[in-house]
Amino acid sequence: MKTRIRRYVILSALAAAGAALAGCSSTAAVRVRPWERATLADASMNPDRDPLGTAMMEHVDFSREAASGGRGVGGSGCGCN
């Protein structure tokens, strides 16, 4: 009985590891084909396409969290930018 459970646990762990590693290897070398570049260059893909919506979301963030800015600015949360 113990060997059956042990075999089940080992096979389950190997299957989970195989599934996890299969996802990592397929995204490592993503290439954008020439006919896909037009889709990525479309105005709808631009995150700043709606300035009014961006301003409204910044107002909501400021009102709820007493924080402003932080969009497009890199750095850590410690204040040592």
Sequence and secondary structure as in RCSB ss.txt:
>XXXX:A:sequence
MKTRIRRYVILSALAAAGAALAGCSSTAAVRVRPWERATLADASMNPDRDPLGTAMMEHVDFSREAASGGRGVGG
SGCGCN
>XXXX:A:secstr
 HHHHHHHHHHHHHHHHHHHHHHHHHSTT    GGGHHHHTSGGG TTS HHHHHHHHHHHHHHHS    SS   
 TTS  
